[in-house]
Each structure stands twice: as C-alpha cells, then as structure tokens.
Amino acid sequence: MVNKHLFKTAKKFLPLIGLIILIFLVYKLGLEDIINAFLKIHPIYIILSISLIFPRILIRNYAWRIIQKEQKIKLSFWESLKIFLIGYFYGSFTPGYFGQMMRAPYMKEKTGEPYGKLFVNVFIEVILRSISLQVMIIVGAIIIVIEKNQPLVLYFAMLYMIILGVLIIYFTKKQRGEKTFSKLIKIFIPKKLKYHFHDFIATFYKDFPTFKSLIVPFLIGAITWVIIFSQEYIFVIALGLPIPFTIFLFLFPIANFVGFTPITFAGLGIRDLTAVGLFTFMYPEIDGSDILVVSLMGFIITDVLTGFIGFLLSLTETRDKSYKIFINS
C-alpha cells in the first residue's frame, strides 16, 4: 500500500518538476530580457515557422502509413492523419510524450485489429523516429568533442544506442519476446488481470514488419526531424544569433532528447534548461535569454500548436468511451 501511494504521489508531482525548472530559468535569465527577446521576433518569422507544420505532419503520416500497410492495418490516409494528430495532442501534454500511444484506441475503432498489434504499430513508428534522432545526437556529440573536447555526451549517446539496439534485436524475435513478457506478467501483474495481459501480448507479433520494410520510414522520420529543427532555427535567424544551421541541426536534438524525460509536460523546462546550457557553452557570446526564447517558440509551434490541431480533431471524433483496452484485444 505504501509503494502504491508513493507511485501515485510521484505520478502526480513529477511532471511539475519541469515547470519549476522553467520558472527558475526565467528568474535567473531575467524576465525583462526574455520579453525583449520575444519582442524582437518579427511576425513573418512566426508565420514561416507555422507554415512548416503542414508538410511535416503529412510526411510523418506518410511514413506511418508505410508501417501500417506492412502490418495489414487498413486506414485511409486521412483517417490515419486524423488519428496521428489526436495522438499528437495527447502526447503534447503528457510526460515523455507517452500520450502518443492513445492512437491505438482510435485505430481499434476504425480497424477492429487487436490492441497488441496496434500498440506495436504505434511503438514502431515512435521508436524509429527516436533512433533517427539519436543518430543526429551522435553527430552533435562529435561536434562537441571536436569544438570543446568534451566527450561525455558522446559516451552517453553511444551507450544509449547500444542498449536500444540490443533491446530491439532481442524483442523482435517472437519466441524471446513472448517468453520475456510472460515472465514479467507472472511477476508484476495481479492474478485477476493475467489472462487479459496474456491475450494482449499474444497479438504483439501479429503481422510484424521486417527490418528491411522499416528502412524507408526510418529515413522519412529523419526528414521530419530536420523540418522540426528548421522550424526552431527560424527563430535563431529572427534573433540574429551566430549559430550555423548545421550546428543547430545536430546540437538541438540533444536538448530535445533530454526533454523526453518523464518529469515534465512535453519536455517543458528541462529541454529549455539543456538548450540554454548547451548553446551558451558552445557560444559564450550568446545570451541565455535568446536561447530560451528559441526553445519556447519551438515548443509553442511544434508541440502546442500542432497538438491544438489534434485537440480540435478530437472534438469531432466520437470514440466509444466504453471500450476497454483488453476487451476484444
């Protein structure tokens, strides 16, 4: 009971850590300087950044559709896009962007496919983009080593890639994966739920895609990251900061990745702190308030505004709230 209470308390208050970090950052950098930096941005730059939302979401949906087709999940392009944006909305206000998995219940209603299969489909799309982001981080870490002789970020990035690679190779083998999941269910899941979890896990590997079929979605995922960081780099230009595009393209992913830490909503606070620390370290002549504004504007446009589109679409979606995650899984 004590552990359960601690878990509930942590789940409630951990996301507030990012907000506390952001408030502290605003205090340290100076609210007036931050406001002045915001005011320096001409509206045309904001419009230009917003205009890139639409090609980004269309391209990402196209990549996801390739994975859907490999798994024989039948959704139209527009059904897929709508579900993707609704998932984006949930992800934009949940720690670690975990809300993206809410795509699965909406897919269930449209396709009737098992939940386990749909969960894996969404997870594959998310993990492919995570890998492409990690590749960019490694390049950024190499830049830090070359420029500042600081290899720590590179060590962490390489370690993460190795661990992730081992886990992917391990769990893509059906026999190993099902055996491991069964053991985890036996240890951690209450007896009355074990049957439902076993049914859920049993559909994980249904129509599982091959590695070869995921190469194109992986490459397209990398393109969507380039668009996202281009949206944010527009504000670097707007503020006249002396940061080359290629440097920004490979350094900002580090801050973005740190933002996946589940102690904040969509990376707010911790991503900004990382961005300010990283770029003022690489470019001491740049004011931290300017970097904070770049990071916040990126958050507003790539997360909040895109998520808001998903929110509006969710209002038009009449998903049956009586659906249970393990019924008809």
C-alpha positions as CSV (number, residue, x, y, z in Angstrom):
1,M,0.0,0.0,0.0
2,V,2.9,2.4,0.8
3,N,4.5,1.7,-2.5
4,K,1.2,2.3,-4.3
5,H,0.7,5.6,-2.5
6,L,4.3,6.7,-3.3
7,F,3.7,5.8,-7.0
8,K,0.5,7.8,-7.2
9,T,2.2,10.8,-5.5
10,A,5.2,10.6,-7.8
11,K,2.9,10.4,-10.8
12,K,1.1,13.5,-9.7
13,F,4.0,15.7,-8.8
14,L,6.9,14.6,-11.0
15,P,5.6,16.4,-14.1
16,L,5.7,19.7,-12.1
17,I,9.5,19.5,-11.9
18,G,9.8,20.8,-15.4
19,L,7.6,23.7,-14.7
20,I,9.7,24.5,-11.6
21,I,12.9,24.4,-13.7
22,L,11.3,26.8,-16.2
23,I,10.3,29.3,-13.5
24,F,13.8,29.1,-12.1
25,L,15.3,29.6,-15.6
26,V,13.2,32.7,-16.2
27,Y,14.2,34.1,-12.8
28,K,17.9,33.5,-13.5
29,L,17.9,34.9,-17.0
30,G,15.7,37.8,-16.2
31,L,12.1,38.2,-17.3
32,E,12.7,41.6,-18.9
33,D,15.4,40.2,-21.2
34,I,13.2,37.3,-22.2
35,I,10.3,39.6,-23.0
36,N,12.6,41.8,-25.1
37,A,13.9,38.8,-27.0
38,F,10.3,37.7,-27.8
39,L,9.5,41.3,-29.0
40,K,12.5,41.2,-31.4
41,I,10.8,38.4,-33.4
42,H,9.0,39.8,-36.5
43,P,5.6,38.1,-37.1
44,I,6.8,37.0,-40.6
45,Y,9.2,34.5,-38.9
46,I,6.4,33.1,-36.8
47,I,4.2,32.6,-39.9
48,L,7.1,31.0,-41.8
49,S,7.7,28.5,-38.9
50,I,4.0,27.7,-38.7
51,S,3.8,27.1,-42.4
52,L,6.2,24.1,-42.0
53,I,3.7,22.3,-39.7
54,F,1.7,21.0,-42.6
55,P,4.4,19.4,-44.7
56,R,5.9,17.9,-41.5
57,I,2.7,16.2,-40.4
58,L,1.9,15.0,-43.9
59,I,5.3,13.5,-44.3
60,R,5.3,11.8,-40.9
61,N,1.8,10.4,-41.6
62,Y,3.1,9.0,-44.9
63,A,5.9,7.2,-43.1
64,W,3.5,5.8,-40.5
65,R,1.2,4.6,-43.3
66,I,4.1,2.5,-44.7
67,I,4.3,0.7,-41.4
68,Q,0.5,0.3,-41.3
69,K,0.5,-1.3,-44.7
70,E,3.3,-3.7,-43.7
71,Q,1.2,-4.8,-40.8
72,K,-2.0,-5.0,-42.9
73,I,-3.7,-2.2,-40.9
74,K,-6.3,-0.7,-43.2
75,L,-6.8,3.0,-42.6
76,S,-7.2,5.7,-45.3
77,F,-4.6,8.5,-45.5
78,W,-7.0,11.0,-43.9
79,E,-8.2,8.6,-41.1
80,S,-4.5,7.9,-40.3
81,L,-3.7,11.7,-40.3
82,K,-6.6,12.5,-38.0
83,I,-5.6,9.7,-35.6
84,F,-2.0,10.8,-35.7
85,L,-2.9,14.4,-34.8
86,I,-5.2,13.3,-32.0
87,G,-2.3,11.2,-30.6
88,Y,0.0,14.2,-31.0
89,F,-2.5,16.2,-28.9
90,Y,-2.3,13.7,-26.1
91,G,1.5,13.5,-26.4
92,S,1.9,17.2,-26.2
93,F,0.7,17.4,-22.5
94,T,1.9,14.1,-21.2
95,P,5.4,13.4,-19.6
96,G,7.7,11.7,-22.1
97,Y,5.1,12.2,-24.9
98,F,3.6,8.9,-23.7
99,G,0.2,10.1,-24.8
100,Q,1.1,9.3,-28.4
101,M,0.0,5.7,-27.6
102,M,-3.6,7.0,-27.5
103,R,-3.6,6.4,-31.2
104,A,-4.2,2.7,-30.6
105,P,-7.8,3.0,-29.2
106,Y,-8.8,5.2,-32.1
107,M,-7.2,2.8,-34.6
108,K,-9.1,-0.1,-32.9
109,E,-12.5,1.5,-33.6
110,K,-11.6,2.1,-37.3
111,T,-10.0,-1.2,-38.0
112,G,-11.1,-3.8,-35.4
113,E,-7.5,-5.1,-35.2
114,P,-6.1,-6.4,-31.9
115,Y,-4.9,-3.9,-29.4
116,G,-1.5,-5.6,-29.1
117,K,-0.9,-5.3,-32.8
118,L,-2.0,-1.6,-32.9
119,F,0.2,-0.8,-29.8
120,V,3.2,-2.3,-31.5
121,N,2.4,-0.4,-34.7
122,V,2.5,3.0,-32.9
123,F,5.5,2.0,-30.9
124,I,7.5,1.1,-34.0
125,E,6.8,4.5,-35.6
126,V,7.8,6.2,-32.4
127,I,11.0,4.2,-31.9
128,L,12.1,4.6,-35.5
129,R,12.0,8.4,-35.0
130,S,13.8,8.0,-31.7
131,I,16.6,6.2,-33.5
132,S,16.9,8.8,-36.2
133,L,17.0,11.5,-33.5
134,Q,19.7,9.5,-31.7
135,V,21.9,9.4,-34.9
136,M,21.6,13.2,-35.0
137,I,22.6,13.4,-31.4
138,I,25.7,11.3,-32.0
139,V,26.7,13.7,-34.8
140,G,26.1,16.6,-32.4
141,A,28.1,14.9,-29.7
142,I,31.0,14.5,-32.1
143,I,30.8,18.3,-32.8
144,I,31.1,19.0,-29.1
145,V,34.2,16.7,-28.9
146,I,35.8,18.5,-31.8
147,E,34.9,22.0,-30.7
148,K,35.2,21.7,-26.9
149,N,37.0,18.4,-26.3
150,Q,34.1,17.2,-24.1
151,P,33.3,13.5,-24.9
152,L,30.7,12.9,-22.1
153,V,27.6,13.4,-24.3
154,L,29.1,11.1,-27.0
155,Y,29.6,8.4,-24.4
156,F,26.0,8.6,-23.2
157,A,24.7,8.7,-26.8
158,M,26.7,5.7,-27.8
159,L,25.7,3.8,-24.7
160,Y,22.0,4.6,-25.3
161,M,22.2,3.4,-28.9
162,I,23.9,0.1,-27.9
163,I,21.3,-0.6,-25.2
164,L,18.4,0.3,-27.5
165,G,19.9,-1.8,-30.3
166,V,20.3,-4.8,-28.1
167,L,16.7,-4.5,-26.8
168,I,15.3,-4.1,-30.4
169,I,17.2,-7.2,-31.6
170,Y,16.1,-9.1,-28.6
171,F,12.4,-8.3,-28.7
172,T,12.0,-8.6,-32.5
173,K,12.4,-12.4,-32.1
174,K,8.9,-13.6,-31.3
175,Q,9.9,-16.6,-29.1
176,R,12.2,-14.5,-26.9
177,G,9.8,-11.6,-26.7
178,E,6.7,-13.6,-25.7
179,K,8.8,-15.6,-23.1
180,T,10.1,-12.5,-21.5
181,F,6.7,-10.7,-21.5
182,S,5.1,-13.9,-19.9
183,K,7.7,-13.8,-17.1
184,L,7.1,-10.1,-16.5
185,I,3.3,-10.7,-16.4
186,K,3.8,-13.5,-13.9
187,I,5.9,-11.3,-11.6
188,F,4.2,-7.9,-11.8
189,I,0.6,-8.3,-12.9
190,P,-2.2,-9.2,-10.4
191,K,-3.7,-12.6,-10.8
192,K,-7.1,-11.4,-12.0
193,L,-5.5,-9.4,-14.8
194,K,-3.0,-12.0,-16.0
195,Y,-5.4,-13.6,-18.6
196,H,-6.2,-10.3,-20.2
197,F,-2.5,-9.3,-20.4
198,H,-1.6,-12.7,-21.9
199,D,-4.2,-12.1,-24.6
200,F,-2.8,-8.6,-25.2
201,I,0.8,-9.7,-25.5
202,A,-0.3,-12.6,-27.8
203,T,-1.1,-10.2,-30.6
204,F,2.1,-8.1,-30.3
205,Y,3.8,-10.1,-33.1
206,K,0.8,-10.4,-35.5
207,D,1.9,-9.2,-39.0
208,F,5.2,-8.0,-37.5
209,P,7.2,-6.0,-40.2
210,T,10.6,-7.0,-41.4
211,F,13.7,-4.8,-40.7
212,K,14.0,-4.2,-44.5
213,S,10.5,-2.7,-44.7
214,L,11.3,-0.2,-42.0
215,I,14.3,1.5,-43.7
216,V,12.1,3.9,-45.7
217,P,10.0,5.0,-42.7
218,F,13.2,5.4,-40.7
219,L,14.7,7.8,-43.4
220,I,11.5,9.7,-43.6
221,G,11.4,10.1,-39.9
222,A,14.8,11.7,-40.1
223,I,13.4,14.2,-42.6
224,T,10.6,15.2,-40.2
225,W,13.3,16.0,-37.5
226,V,15.1,18.2,-40.0
227,I,11.8,20.1,-40.5
228,I,11.1,20.4,-36.8
229,F,14.6,21.9,-36.1
230,S,14.3,24.1,-39.1
231,Q,11.1,25.5,-37.6
232,E,13.1,26.3,-34.5
233,Y,16.1,27.6,-36.4
234,I,13.9,30.2,-38.0
235,F,13.8,32.0,-34.6
236,V,17.6,31.8,-34.4
237,I,17.6,33.8,-37.6
238,A,14.9,36.1,-36.3
239,L,17.1,37.0,-33.3
240,G,20.3,37.3,-35.3
241,L,22.2,34.6,-33.4
242,P,25.6,33.5,-34.8
243,I,24.7,29.8,-34.9
244,P,25.2,28.0,-38.2
245,F,22.2,25.9,-39.3
246,T,24.2,22.6,-39.4
247,I,25.5,23.1,-35.9
248,F,22.0,23.9,-34.6
249,L,20.6,20.9,-36.5
250,F,22.8,18.5,-34.7
251,L,23.0,20.1,-31.3
252,F,19.4,21.0,-30.5
253,P,18.4,17.2,-30.8
254,I,20.4,16.8,-27.6
255,A,18.1,19.2,-25.7
256,N,15.1,17.7,-27.4
257,F,16.0,14.2,-26.3
258,V,16.6,15.2,-22.7
259,G,13.0,16.7,-22.9
260,F,11.7,13.1,-23.2
261,T,12.5,12.6,-19.5
262,P,9.1,12.0,-17.9
263,I,9.3,14.8,-15.3
264,T,7.6,17.4,-17.3
265,F,4.9,18.0,-19.9
266,A,6.3,17.6,-23.5
267,G,9.9,18.4,-22.3
268,L,8.9,21.9,-21.0
269,G,11.6,23.3,-18.6
270,I,14.2,20.5,-18.8
271,R,14.6,20.8,-22.6
272,D,14.9,24.6,-22.2
273,L,17.5,24.3,-19.5
274,T,19.5,21.9,-21.6
275,A,19.3,24.1,-24.7
276,V,20.4,27.2,-22.7
277,G,23.3,25.4,-21.1
278,L,24.4,23.7,-24.3
279,F,24.4,26.7,-26.6
280,T,25.8,29.2,-24.1
281,F,28.6,26.7,-23.5
282,M,29.3,26.4,-27.3
283,Y,28.7,30.1,-27.9
284,P,29.5,32.1,-24.7
285,E,28.7,35.4,-26.5
286,I,25.1,34.5,-26.9
287,D,22.6,35.5,-24.1
288,G,20.8,32.6,-22.5
289,S,17.5,34.5,-22.7
290,D,17.7,34.4,-26.5
291,I,18.2,30.6,-26.5
292,L,15.3,30.2,-24.1
293,V,13.0,32.2,-26.4
294,V,14.1,30.0,-29.4
295,S,13.3,26.9,-27.3
296,L,10.0,28.2,-26.1
297,M,8.9,29.3,-29.5
298,G,9.8,25.9,-30.9
299,F,7.7,24.3,-28.1
300,I,4.7,26.6,-28.8
301,I,4.7,25.9,-32.6
302,T,5.9,22.3,-32.9
303,D,4.1,21.0,-29.7
304,V,1.3,23.2,-28.5
305,L,0.0,24.5,-31.9
306,T,0.3,21.1,-33.6
307,G,-1.3,19.5,-30.6
308,F,-4.1,22.0,-30.7
309,I,-5.0,20.9,-34.2
310,G,-5.2,17.4,-32.8
311,F,-7.4,18.7,-30.0
312,L,-9.9,20.2,-32.5
313,L,-10.0,17.0,-34.4
314,S,-10.6,15.0,-31.2
315,L,-13.8,17.0,-30.7
316,T,-15.1,15.7,-33.9
317,E,-14.2,12.1,-33.1
318,T,-17.0,10.1,-31.3
319,R,-14.8,7.3,-29.8
320,D,-16.8,4.9,-27.7
321,K,-15.6,5.6,-24.2
322,S,-16.9,2.2,-23.1
323,Y,-14.1,0.4,-24.9
324,K,-11.7,-1.4,-22.6
325,I,-8.1,-1.9,-23.5
326,F,-8.2,-5.7,-23.0
327,I,-11.7,-6.5,-24.3
328,N,-11.6,-8.0,-27.8
329,S,-7.8,-7.4,-27.8
